[in-house]
Amino acid sequence: MTPQEEENLEQIVSSPSYVLPELDTDFLQSEEMRGLRMQLEYTKPELYLRRKKINSTIILFGGTQIVEESKAQEQLDKLKQQRQQEGDRPELERAIHRAERQLAKSKYYDEARDFAALVSRHSYNNDRYDHVIVTGGGPGIMEAGNRGAYDVGAPSIGLNITLPEEQHPNPYITPGLCFMFHYFAMRKMHFLMRAKALVVFPGGFGTFDELFDALTLRQTDRMQAIPIILYGSEYWKQAINFEFLADEAVIRDEHLDLLNFADSPEEAWKIIKKYHEANPEAKVIAP
């Protein structure tokens, strides 16, 4: 070949068009391939969960800021020490108040952990796993859920997601059962596909988002029948006035029956068992 031909051949083989599509990450991440990427986010976790014989799950949601008591107390002590050194300031007083509220809610970390341990003791059944705890895979109540399963040597799932402030998996998820998502929609689908119950601990916007997603799907009969349990009745009855929504005729009275309240791990587990004993036809979506 002439030098010109050699140069042209080099340009041919080094062009992005010559890369196998399955190896071309720029191509796969293009706008035109969004549908394929969503399909991949559906298929990959589905294959792993089937291989691990995960038949059904219990979703556990709650706030990322709710930590175990020792960590909450440590944060509060630091802020009070800062106040001693710097004096009173409105923003510091606000931070101390918030830290006191976090400490008061640290009990929910322990109770989420206990609930997950209680459920997970019953997860292995006839060469498959049922009632496997699934969380968002991050800190706070999610960590407590995975940790409870870890405490009793049972599997648990974490569905992590890419965020501007990167969220790392907590260390208690079962290796091989932690998945990363880009699309919230696909993550939500995997949360609900195998669900036998949804247990929602106190939390903020993300917790409310997942709660109302499930409520809407149950309200419209677009998913299998499951109990939806609001854990911590004092918190939830102040955070959302569901009766007001019914009184204002924006939801029907019977929609209130979609909700259950629990204040102990045993009470939440009893609600789940009783619900499925009364509704044996309630099948999960996944085969």
Backbone bond lengths (Angstrom), bond angles and torsions (degrees), N, CA, C in turn:
res aa  C-N    CA-C-N  psi(-1)  N-CA   C-N-CA  omega(-1)  CA-C   N-CA-C  phi
1 M - - - 1.464 - - 1.522 110.07 -
2 T 1.274 113.36 150.40 1.454 119.17 176.03 1.528 108.28 -77.36
3 P 1.316 116.49 160.69 1.467 118.58 176.38 1.524 112.73 -54.91
4 Q 1.314 116.92 -37.13 1.463 120.35 179.66 1.538 110.66 -66.33
5 E 1.338 116.54 -40.03 1.458 120.96 178.64 1.529 111.04 -67.02
6 E 1.334 116.25 -39.73 1.466 120.36 178.19 1.535 110.66 -62.94
7 E 1.334 115.15 -41.62 1.461 119.68 179.07 1.533 110.67 -64.47
8 N 1.324 115.81 -40.26 1.455 119.59 179.89 1.523 111.19 -66.63
9 L 1.347 116.29 -40.43 1.461 120.22 178.08 1.531 111.05 -63.24
10 E 1.319 116.64 -39.14 1.455 120.48 177.88 1.521 111.00 -61.97
11 Q 1.305 116.31 -39.43 1.460 120.59 178.24 1.536 111.09 -67.66
12 I 1.324 116.36 -35.24 1.475 120.66 178.56 1.518 110.83 -62.24
13 V 1.330 116.57 -52.64 1.460 120.55 -173.60 1.535 112.53 -75.90
14 S 1.326 117.26 -19.65 1.470 119.86 179.02 1.525 112.67 -93.85
15 S 1.320 117.46 -3.22 1.461 120.75 179.38 1.532 111.07 -72.87
16 P 1.344 118.67 143.41 1.472 121.14 176.31 1.524 112.84 -55.98
17 S 1.330 117.51 -27.28 1.461 120.22 -179.63 1.522 112.32 -64.83
18 Y 1.334 117.15 -21.75 1.455 121.70 -175.96 1.536 112.16 -88.75
19 V 1.329 117.78 -9.27 1.463 121.38 -179.48 1.530 109.17 -77.30
20 L 1.323 116.27 136.36 1.459 119.65 175.25 1.536 109.34 -54.39
21 P 1.327 117.83 133.57 1.468 119.52 -178.19 1.527 113.26 -53.34
22 E 1.327 117.34 -39.43 1.466 119.63 -177.69 1.523 112.71 -68.81
23 L 1.355 117.18 -17.45 1.465 121.67 178.93 1.520 112.57 -104.07
24 D 1.313 117.04 -2.96 1.464 121.93 -175.19 1.530 108.80 -93.00
25 T 1.339 115.97 91.97 1.466 119.27 -176.05 1.526 111.93 -67.64
26 D 1.311 118.52 -33.17 1.465 119.96 177.00 1.534 110.14 -61.87
27 F 1.321 116.15 -43.08 1.463 121.17 178.02 1.533 111.09 -63.87
28 L 1.346 116.37 -45.98 1.456 120.49 -177.99 1.526 112.28 -65.53
29 Q 1.336 116.56 -26.74 1.456 120.14 -179.74 1.529 112.96 -94.22
30 S 1.306 116.62 8.95 1.462 120.15 179.65 1.523 110.48 -75.74
31 E 1.330 115.56 162.21 1.459 120.52 -179.83 1.522 111.45 -59.81
32 E 1.325 116.16 -37.04 1.469 120.61 -176.52 1.534 112.26 -66.39
33 M 1.312 117.81 -22.24 1.466 121.72 -177.49 1.526 112.91 -98.03
34 R 1.328 117.36 13.84 1.462 119.77 -178.99 1.533 111.79 -58.25
35 G 1.308 117.29 -42.24 1.463 120.20 179.47 1.511 112.11 -60.24
36 L 1.330 116.58 -41.26 1.463 120.35 178.79 1.526 110.60 -66.50
37 R 1.317 116.89 -40.42 1.463 119.60 179.16 1.531 110.85 -62.95
38 M 1.317 116.81 -38.59 1.463 119.46 177.32 1.527 110.61 -66.02
39 Q 1.321 116.52 -37.59 1.467 120.13 177.26 1.526 110.38 -63.39
40 L 1.330 116.26 -41.25 1.465 120.31 178.40 1.528 111.09 -63.11
41 E 1.340 116.47 -39.04 1.465 119.98 -179.78 1.524 111.49 -69.65
42 Y 1.304 116.71 -24.85 1.464 119.40 172.77 1.532 110.62 -76.67
43 T 1.347 116.25 -46.63 1.461 121.09 -168.34 1.521 113.49 -74.01
44 K 1.323 117.90 -42.39 1.466 119.39 -174.96 1.528 112.57 -60.89
45 P 1.341 120.26 -53.98 1.471 118.41 177.70 1.524 112.83 -60.97
46 E 1.333 116.24 -36.49 1.461 119.65 -179.54 1.528 110.95 -59.79
47 L 1.317 116.96 -43.85 1.463 120.35 179.69 1.522 111.33 -64.75
48 Y 1.314 117.20 -44.12 1.460 120.49 -179.89 1.527 111.23 -63.21
49 L 1.324 116.83 -43.88 1.465 120.20 -178.27 1.528 111.33 -65.62
50 R 1.319 116.73 -37.94 1.467 119.15 176.88 1.522 111.10 -65.81
51 R 1.332 116.21 -43.31 1.468 119.76 -179.83 1.525 111.50 -62.77
52 K 1.327 116.47 -33.12 1.467 120.94 179.55 1.527 111.66 -85.83
53 K 1.344 116.84 2.31 1.463 123.20 177.21 1.534 112.38 60.25
54 I 1.336 115.23 40.28 1.456 120.72 175.05 1.525 107.38 -84.59
55 N 1.310 116.96 108.49 1.450 121.42 -175.06 1.522 112.59 -91.60
56 S 1.327 116.94 -40.82 1.456 119.95 179.92 1.525 110.03 -148.90
57 T 1.338 115.47 161.41 1.465 120.57 -174.13 1.520 110.48 -135.18
58 I 1.309 114.69 164.86 1.463 122.77 167.01 1.523 106.81 -122.92
59 I 1.331 115.45 120.87 1.458 120.34 -178.25 1.513 109.22 -81.21
60 L 1.320 115.92 135.32 1.460 121.64 177.45 1.525 108.06 -126.45
61 F 1.331 115.54 113.52 1.459 122.09 179.35 1.522 110.02 -115.25
62 G 1.335 115.45 161.56 1.458 121.09 175.56 1.511 110.23 166.38
63 G 1.308 116.02 175.67 1.459 122.04 -171.68 1.517 114.50 -69.42
64 T 1.317 115.56 140.94 1.469 121.06 176.71 1.527 111.79 -72.36
65 Q 1.323 117.53 -19.78 1.461 121.46 -175.61 1.528 113.08 -89.98
66 I 1.316 116.82 -4.17 1.468 119.81 179.26 1.520 108.51 -87.97
67 V 1.321 116.63 109.58 1.465 122.03 -174.59 1.522 109.58 -116.35
68 E 1.329 115.84 171.10 1.453 119.32 -179.84 1.526 110.02 -66.33
69 E 1.325 115.07 159.21 1.466 121.25 -169.25 1.520 113.02 -56.92
70 S 1.327 118.29 -42.46 1.471 120.64 -176.46 1.529 111.57 -60.98
71 K 1.316 116.96 -40.09 1.468 120.63 179.53 1.527 111.05 -70.80
72 A 1.329 116.50 -39.90 1.464 119.93 178.73 1.523 110.60 -65.56
73 Q 1.330 116.67 -41.29 1.464 120.36 178.94 1.522 111.02 -65.35
74 E 1.310 116.92 -40.06 1.462 121.37 178.85 1.529 111.20 -60.64
75 Q 1.327 117.21 -43.43 1.453 121.24 179.15 1.527 111.13 -64.56
76 L 1.314 117.24 -41.68 1.459 120.94 179.31 1.526 110.96 -65.23
77 D 1.318 117.22 -42.05 1.467 120.91 179.29 1.524 111.10 -61.94
78 K 1.330 117.48 -39.48 1.463 121.26 178.93 1.526 111.15 -62.84
79 L 1.319 116.29 -42.32 1.459 120.34 -179.59 1.521 111.53 -67.71
80 K 1.325 117.56 -39.13 1.463 120.40 178.36 1.524 110.73 -67.06
81 Q 1.320 116.29 -37.39 1.461 120.07 176.11 1.532 110.46 -64.70
82 Q 1.316 115.52 -39.42 1.460 120.06 177.14 1.524 110.82 -62.17
83 R 1.327 117.33 -38.19 1.464 121.04 178.73 1.527 111.12 -65.43
84 Q 1.333 116.36 -37.39 1.457 119.89 177.97 1.521 111.36 -63.75
85 Q 1.324 115.80 -35.02 1.455 120.85 -177.35 1.528 112.46 -81.80
86 E 1.334 116.63 -35.29 1.464 120.60 -171.44 1.523 113.81 -108.56
87 G 1.337 117.19 -13.33 1.449 120.17 -176.37 1.517 111.75 85.19
88 D 1.324 115.00 176.78 1.461 120.93 -177.72 1.523 111.04 -73.37
89 R 1.321 115.59 133.88 1.466 122.91 171.57 1.518 107.13 -140.55
90 P 1.322 118.63 142.53 1.475 119.85 -176.92 1.518 113.43 -55.01
91 E 1.337 116.97 -43.76 1.464 119.05 -177.82 1.523 111.61 -68.31
92 L 1.349 116.67 -32.12 1.461 119.62 178.07 1.522 110.63 -72.94
93 E 1.323 117.09 -39.65 1.463 120.30 176.26 1.529 110.83 -61.87
94 R 1.330 115.42 -38.00 1.466 119.45 176.96 1.525 110.61 -63.84
95 A 1.336 116.93 -42.74 1.465 121.17 179.17 1.528 110.78 -63.55
96 I 1.348 117.10 -38.34 1.464 120.51 179.07 1.524 110.20 -67.11
97 H 1.320 116.29 -42.38 1.471 119.37 177.77 1.527 110.82 -59.79
98 R 1.322 116.99 -45.08 1.462 120.54 179.53 1.533 110.78 -63.26
99 A 1.332 116.41 -39.98 1.463 120.29 179.45 1.524 110.87 -65.33
100 E 1.324 116.69 -35.96 1.469 119.86 176.86 1.526 110.77 -65.32
101 R 1.326 116.81 -38.76 1.463 120.37 177.98 1.533 110.51 -68.41
102 Q 1.326 117.13 -37.56 1.468 119.87 176.46 1.519 110.71 -62.61
103 L 1.329 115.78 -42.03 1.466 119.59 178.41 1.521 110.86 -62.58
104 A 1.335 116.73 -41.61 1.468 120.27 179.48 1.526 111.53 -62.39
105 K 1.327 116.48 -31.54 1.473 119.71 -178.59 1.521 113.03 -91.39
106 S 1.333 117.99 0.75 1.463 119.79 -179.29 1.533 111.43 -62.79
107 K 1.329 116.44 -21.02 1.476 119.52 177.25 1.524 110.91 -59.68
108 Y 1.342 116.42 -29.85 1.458 119.27 -178.74 1.524 111.62 -68.77
109 Y 1.332 116.86 -28.82 1.478 119.50 174.57 1.526 109.17 -60.76
110 D 1.330 115.83 -49.82 1.465 120.16 -178.80 1.529 111.21 -63.39
111 E 1.330 116.31 -39.79 1.463 119.18 -177.06 1.526 111.65 -73.12
112 A 1.336 117.19 -34.00 1.465 119.60 174.09 1.518 110.47 -64.80
113 R 1.307 116.09 -40.42 1.470 121.06 177.78 1.526 110.42 -63.88
114 D 1.334 116.82 -43.76 1.467 120.37 179.24 1.531 111.05 -65.96
115 F 1.326 116.41 -41.12 1.467 119.33 179.19 1.525 110.57 -61.87
116 A 1.328 116.91 -45.78 1.465 120.41 -179.64 1.520 111.35 -62.56
117 A 1.319 117.19 -38.23 1.465 120.11 177.73 1.529 110.64 -65.93
118 L 1.330 116.11 -42.41 1.463 121.01 179.42 1.524 110.92 -60.65
119 V 1.312 117.11 -47.54 1.463 121.47 -179.50 1.521 110.90 -65.77
120 S 1.316 116.19 -42.53 1.466 120.94 -172.35 1.515 112.78 -69.38
121 R 1.304 117.48 -22.29 1.471 119.99 175.26 1.529 111.36 -63.93
122 H 1.315 116.01 -17.61 1.467 121.23 -178.13 1.529 111.71 -110.29
123 S 1.318 117.85 19.17 1.470 119.27 -169.54 1.531 113.72 -83.78
124 Y 1.324 118.54 -29.09 1.478 119.69 -176.40 1.520 109.56 -89.49
125 N 1.336 115.42 127.70 1.464 119.19 -174.40 1.525 110.29 -154.12
126 N 1.323 116.71 114.38 1.469 121.52 174.90 1.526 112.98 53.53
127 D 1.328 116.17 52.68 1.467 122.78 175.44 1.531 112.54 63.76
128 R 1.313 116.30 26.57 1.457 120.20 173.53 1.529 107.52 -150.78
129 Y 1.319 116.00 170.44 1.463 120.50 -178.13 1.523 110.36 -114.73
130 D 1.315 115.71 127.78 1.456 122.76 174.82 1.519 109.27 -119.04
131 H 1.338 115.70 158.36 1.465 121.79 177.28 1.531 111.58 56.74
132 V 1.307 116.59 37.97 1.463 120.90 178.69 1.527 108.91 -77.15
133 I 1.314 116.41 130.23 1.467 121.11 179.96 1.526 110.00 -66.72
134 V 1.337 115.80 129.71 1.461 121.07 174.80 1.522 108.11 -126.57
135 T 1.322 116.26 131.47 1.460 122.40 179.44 1.531 109.09 -129.79
136 G 1.323 114.78 179.29 1.460 119.59 175.11 1.505 113.56 -76.47
137 G 1.319 117.00 -1.40 1.463 120.81 172.09 1.508 115.98 81.69
138 G 1.325 117.82 -0.35 1.459 120.84 -175.95 1.515 113.23 -98.89
139 P 1.341 116.37 -152.46 1.466 121.31 -177.30 1.521 112.57 -85.59
140 G 1.343 115.69 -171.76 1.453 121.42 174.96 1.519 113.15 68.27
141 I 1.325 115.82 -134.82 1.464 121.29 -178.86 1.521 110.77 -61.84
142 M 1.332 117.72 -33.54 1.463 119.99 177.85 1.521 110.17 -61.19
143 E 1.335 115.87 -45.98 1.461 120.12 177.43 1.519 111.02 -59.36
144 A 1.339 116.29 -42.51 1.462 120.05 -179.48 1.526 111.20 -60.64
145 G 1.342 116.88 -39.99 1.451 120.21 179.11 1.515 112.77 -63.42
146 N 1.311 115.92 -49.67 1.471 119.44 178.00 1.527 111.20 -63.99
147 R 1.308 115.95 -34.46 1.470 120.48 -178.44 1.523 111.35 -67.97
148 G 1.325 117.15 -37.65 1.460 119.77 178.25 1.515 112.08 -62.05
149 A 1.329 116.46 -42.22 1.468 119.61 176.30 1.526 110.70 -65.60
150 Y 1.323 115.77 -40.84 1.464 121.43 178.49 1.530 110.81 -59.71
151 D 1.328 116.69 -38.50 1.466 121.37 -178.49 1.523 112.27 -58.48
152 V 1.339 117.10 -33.48 1.466 120.41 -176.08 1.529 111.45 -106.12
153 G 1.322 116.99 13.73 1.465 120.69 175.52 1.504 114.64 70.24
154 A 1.337 117.17 26.82 1.465 121.48 -179.09 1.524 109.96 -105.88
155 P 1.323 117.56 155.68 1.463 119.95 178.61 1.521 111.57 -72.47
156 S 1.320 116.42 152.12 1.461 122.16 170.90 1.516 108.04 -148.07
157 I 1.329 115.23 157.88 1.461 122.55 -171.87 1.522 109.52 -113.85
158 G 1.334 116.45 145.48 1.457 122.09 173.06 1.513 109.79 -128.18
159 L 1.321 116.50 125.76 1.463 121.68 177.66 1.521 108.32 -108.84
160 N 1.316 116.28 90.98 1.461 122.53 -177.57 1.523 110.26 -82.35
161 I 1.323 116.82 164.64 1.466 120.40 -179.87 1.514 109.64 -145.01
162 T 1.323 116.02 147.77 1.455 120.97 177.70 1.523 109.19 -72.79
163 L 1.334 116.15 128.84 1.454 122.77 179.93 1.519 109.42 -133.51
164 P 1.347 117.95 155.96 1.473 119.37 177.13 1.524 112.48 -54.79
165 E 1.360 116.72 -41.68 1.455 121.05 170.63 1.525 106.55 -95.19
166 E 1.311 115.34 101.77 1.462 120.71 -167.32 1.528 111.65 -55.09
167 Q 1.310 115.22 131.32 1.455 122.27 178.83 1.527 108.86 -103.88
168 H 1.325 115.67 118.10 1.463 119.79 179.74 1.525 110.11 -90.86
169 P 1.322 117.51 149.94 1.464 119.39 176.03 1.521 110.78 -63.34
170 N 1.321 116.58 145.33 1.460 118.48 172.18 1.531 108.92 -74.83
171 P 1.335 118.35 159.28 1.471 120.39 -171.29 1.519 115.08 -81.21
172 Y 1.332 118.82 8.76 1.457 120.87 -174.62 1.530 113.68 -106.99
173 I 1.325 116.99 -2.49 1.463 121.00 177.40 1.532 108.88 -70.26
174 T 1.312 116.69 146.53 1.462 120.24 177.46 1.531 110.06 -69.02
175 P 1.342 118.59 125.39 1.473 119.94 176.27 1.532 110.12 -55.51
176 G 1.313 115.43 136.80 1.455 120.38 -176.74 1.512 113.53 89.96
177 L 1.358 116.70 -6.43 1.464 120.60 178.89 1.531 111.53 -124.37
178 C 1.328 116.21 22.29 1.457 121.03 174.16 1.530 107.74 -111.99
179 F 1.317 116.53 127.80 1.458 121.69 -174.27 1.527 110.08 -125.75
180 M 1.328 114.75 145.21 1.459 121.15 178.88 1.528 109.62 -106.82
181 F 1.324 116.01 132.57 1.455 122.30 179.66 1.528 110.56 -121.13
182 H 1.301 114.83 150.20 1.469 121.58 169.03 1.525 110.23 -101.26
183 Y 1.333 116.16 -35.78 1.461 121.14 -174.43 1.524 110.47 -99.85
184 F 1.345 115.48 121.85 1.457 120.30 177.19 1.525 110.88 -58.01
185 A 1.323 116.81 -37.17 1.464 120.32 -176.65 1.524 111.55 -60.53
186 M 1.339 117.41 -43.29 1.462 119.83 -179.29 1.529 111.02 -70.98
187 R 1.314 115.82 -35.26 1.466 119.96 176.48 1.529 110.71 -63.89
188 K 1.329 116.66 -44.20 1.455 120.50 178.60 1.531 110.93 -60.98
189 M 1.332 116.31 -40.25 1.459 119.90 179.59 1.525 110.74 -60.72
190 H 1.332 116.47 -44.65 1.464 119.22 -178.93 1.527 111.93 -68.80
191 F 1.332 117.61 -30.66 1.456 118.95 173.93 1.524 111.31 -59.25
192 L 1.320 116.64 -43.70 1.458 120.84 -168.36 1.525 114.72 -92.85
193 M 1.334 117.60 -21.08 1.464 120.05 -172.30 1.522 113.64 -57.29
194 R 1.316 117.59 -42.40 1.467 121.29 -175.97 1.532 112.66 -106.22
195 A 1.320 117.09 9.52 1.464 120.56 -169.94 1.521 112.76 -68.38
196 K 1.327 115.19 136.12 1.457 123.12 170.16 1.527 111.20 -106.98
197 A 1.329 116.65 -13.17 1.464 121.14 178.06 1.523 108.23 -168.45
198 L 1.320 114.96 156.99 1.459 122.38 173.41 1.517 107.16 -125.18
199 V 1.329 116.67 121.92 1.461 122.17 178.55 1.522 107.44 -117.07
200 V 1.332 115.91 118.70 1.463 121.07 -171.88 1.522 109.58 -114.91
201 F 1.316 115.87 113.39 1.456 122.09 176.33 1.534 109.12 -87.60
202 P 1.329 118.36 165.79 1.460 120.04 179.53 1.520 112.24 -52.14
203 G 1.322 115.59 140.17 1.458 120.97 -179.41 1.510 110.86 -170.15
204 G 1.325 116.15 -172.76 1.446 121.85 -175.54 1.510 113.45 -110.47
205 F 1.348 116.65 -140.26 1.459 121.57 -172.69 1.524 112.59 -55.35
206 G 1.335 117.39 -48.29 1.459 119.90 -177.85 1.512 112.03 -62.32
207 T 1.335 116.44 -40.37 1.460 121.05 178.64 1.521 110.58 -64.66
208 F 1.348 116.34 -43.56 1.463 120.21 178.67 1.532 110.42 -63.27
209 D 1.315 116.14 -39.85 1.469 121.12 -179.39 1.524 110.52 -58.59
210 E 1.318 116.35 -49.61 1.458 119.74 -178.32 1.533 111.00 -67.30
211 L 1.327 117.09 -37.69 1.459 120.69 178.43 1.522 111.10 -61.24
212 F 1.328 117.20 -49.48 1.452 119.70 -175.73 1.526 112.19 -73.68
213 D 1.319 117.90 -26.72 1.463 119.83 170.62 1.526 110.24 -58.07
214 A 1.331 115.04 -51.06 1.467 119.59 -178.09 1.524 111.07 -65.25
215 L 1.327 117.17 -41.58 1.466 120.08 179.26 1.528 111.25 -61.30
216 T 1.330 116.44 -41.22 1.465 119.66 179.81 1.521 111.24 -65.06
217 L 1.329 116.84 -42.15 1.462 120.07 179.63 1.526 111.30 -67.36
218 R 1.330 117.15 -36.45 1.466 119.25 176.83 1.525 110.34 -70.91
219 Q 1.322 116.56 -42.31 1.460 121.29 -179.60 1.524 111.75 -58.09
220 T 1.336 115.48 -36.79 1.464 120.88 -176.79 1.527 112.68 -97.32
221 D 1.342 116.93 6.34 1.472 121.87 -179.72 1.523 112.53 57.11
222 R 1.328 115.65 38.95 1.461 119.89 178.03 1.531 112.59 -99.60
223 M 1.310 117.34 7.46 1.461 120.46 174.96 1.525 108.01 -148.10
224 Q 1.325 115.24 170.10 1.454 120.55 -179.92 1.533 110.24 -63.02
225 A 1.318 115.03 154.51 1.461 120.88 178.94 1.522 110.22 -72.08
226 I 1.328 116.38 123.66 1.460 121.54 177.08 1.526 108.54 -139.98
227 P 1.331 117.32 154.46 1.460 118.98 171.41 1.528 110.09 -76.82
228 I 1.314 116.02 137.39 1.464 122.48 174.78 1.518 106.71 -111.09
229 I 1.324 116.26 115.48 1.459 122.04 -171.48 1.524 109.68 -113.76
230 L 1.318 116.03 122.38 1.458 121.70 173.84 1.521 107.46 -93.20
231 Y 1.309 115.55 112.00 1.461 120.81 -175.44 1.530 108.81 -91.35
232 G 1.335 114.93 124.19 1.455 120.08 -176.91 1.521 109.83 97.77
233 S 1.337 116.02 72.77 1.462 120.16 -171.38 1.521 112.36 -61.41
234 E 1.322 117.93 -34.85 1.471 120.17 -179.59 1.515 110.86 -61.12
235 Y 1.326 117.03 -43.46 1.461 121.12 179.33 1.518 110.77 -65.58
236 W 1.323 116.54 -50.84 1.465 119.96 -171.77 1.516 112.88 -69.62
237 K 1.325 117.70 -33.80 1.462 119.07 -179.02 1.526 112.52 -74.45
238 Q 1.337 115.88 -17.83 1.463 119.42 171.13 1.524 111.63 -89.44
239 A 1.328 116.41 -35.46 1.467 120.57 -176.06 1.521 112.00 -70.52
240 I 1.342 117.30 -38.13 1.467 121.48 -177.72 1.521 108.72 -138.08
241 N 1.309 116.17 126.40 1.464 121.02 177.37 1.529 108.19 -96.37
242 F 1.332 115.77 86.27 1.460 120.30 -177.74 1.526 111.48 -65.89
243 E 1.339 116.54 -36.16 1.459 119.54 178.85 1.531 111.13 -61.83
244 F 1.331 116.10 -36.04 1.467 120.00 177.11 1.527 110.80 -61.04
245 L 1.331 117.09 -40.70 1.465 120.50 178.86 1.526 110.79 -61.91
246 A 1.340 116.37 -39.83 1.464 119.37 178.07 1.530 111.04 -69.62
247 D 1.342 116.49 -41.47 1.461 120.25 178.85 1.524 111.78 -62.76
248 E 1.335 115.96 -32.14 1.459 120.73 179.33 1.526 112.59 -83.83
249 A 1.330 116.39 1.85 1.474 123.24 176.09 1.525 113.02 63.38
250 V 1.352 117.55 28.53 1.462 119.76 173.94 1.525 111.36 -96.05
251 I 1.335 116.67 -15.21 1.465 121.80 165.37 1.523 106.85 -132.17
252 R 1.335 116.41 159.24 1.460 119.65 178.55 1.533 109.87 -81.72
253 D 1.311 116.22 156.71 1.461 119.98 -179.90 1.524 111.40 -57.70
254 E 1.325 116.84 -38.73 1.468 119.58 -177.75 1.525 112.94 -67.92
255 H 1.328 117.30 -17.84 1.459 119.13 176.96 1.529 111.74 -67.12
256 L 1.329 116.29 -23.06 1.467 119.49 175.69 1.522 111.15 -64.22
257 D 1.334 116.71 -23.50 1.458 120.70 179.94 1.535 112.05 -72.19
258 L 1.321 116.89 -11.75 1.464 119.83 176.73 1.527 111.39 -71.08
259 L 1.333 117.05 -16.13 1.457 122.00 -173.17 1.515 111.85 -105.94
260 N 1.313 115.28 141.57 1.460 123.05 171.41 1.526 107.93 -127.59
261 F 1.336 116.68 153.16 1.455 121.57 177.50 1.521 108.91 -121.17
262 A 1.334 115.14 141.04 1.463 120.48 178.93 1.521 109.10 -140.80
263 D 1.332 115.24 149.99 1.466 120.74 -179.06 1.522 112.37 -130.54
264 S 1.318 116.67 12.79 1.466 120.33 173.57 1.520 108.10 -152.72
265 P 1.337 117.48 153.19 1.466 119.39 177.25 1.520 112.53 -56.42
266 E 1.324 116.62 -39.75 1.466 120.60 -178.46 1.525 111.13 -65.36
267 E 1.331 116.07 -39.81 1.465 119.81 179.68 1.531 110.66 -65.32
268 A 1.325 116.87 -42.16 1.471 120.26 179.37 1.522 110.93 -63.42
269 W 1.316 117.79 -44.44 1.467 122.06 -179.80 1.521 110.77 -65.89
270 K 1.339 116.92 -36.67 1.463 120.94 177.86 1.531 110.64 -64.18
271 I 1.331 117.54 -40.24 1.465 121.54 178.33 1.527 110.26 -61.33
272 I 1.335 116.41 -43.54 1.465 120.81 -179.03 1.522 110.62 -63.56
273 K 1.315 117.01 -48.14 1.465 120.28 -179.04 1.530 111.20 -63.06
274 K 1.317 116.53 -44.98 1.455 120.68 -179.28 1.522 111.32 -63.08
275 Y 1.338 116.57 -39.48 1.463 120.68 -179.05 1.520 110.78 -61.82
276 H 1.317 116.80 -46.46 1.468 119.47 -176.02 1.526 112.47 -77.95
277 E 1.313 117.62 -23.27 1.460 119.38 171.14 1.521 110.27 -67.26
278 A 1.341 115.95 -35.86 1.468 120.63 179.80 1.522 112.76 -83.06
279 N 1.340 116.52 -18.11 1.470 121.41 -178.16 1.526 110.26 -129.24
280 P 1.319 118.98 61.75 1.472 120.89 -177.09 1.517 113.51 -63.77
281 E 1.331 116.84 -17.80 1.475 119.97 -179.67 1.509 112.38 -80.39
282 A 1.321 118.59 -7.34 1.464 121.54 -178.05 1.519 109.37 -72.50
283 K 1.311 116.42 101.19 1.464 122.42 -176.97 1.525 110.21 -100.33
284 V 1.335 115.68 148.42 1.453 119.26 173.47 1.519 108.79 -73.58
285 I 1.343 116.71 158.81 1.453 120.89 -178.24 1.508 111.86 -70.40
286 A 1.342 115.99 -41.59 1.467 119.59 -175.38 1.522 110.65 -66.63
287 P 1.336 117.50 146.19 1.464 120.82 179.06 1.516 111.64 -69.34
